[in-house]
Amino acid sequence: MAKKKTKPKRSIKPHTLYEISGSTIKRKNKTCPKCGKGIYLAKHSNRLTCGKCGYSEFESKSGEKKSEQK
């Protein structure tokens, strides 16, 4: 069988995840409500998800956030 073509993985750029104002550093992503501090939700096109526990928040077209637990 022939080898499958794979896309190269995009690396996460750390400067896009943080906001610096003066002498304080603030994280841009939201924290997971189930896991607590230190675990952040990943941003996708229509949802926010936790990679550890699977918690998801979906955004509808009207802009409301709808949470769903796994």
PyMOL commands that set and color helices and strands:
alter all, ss='L'
color gray80, all
select helices_A, chain A and resi 14-16
alter helices_A, ss='H'
color red, helices_A
select strands_A, chain A and resi 18-21+24-27+31-32+36-43+47-50+56-59+65-68
alter strands_A, ss='S'
color yellow, strands_A
deselect
rebuild
show_as cartoon
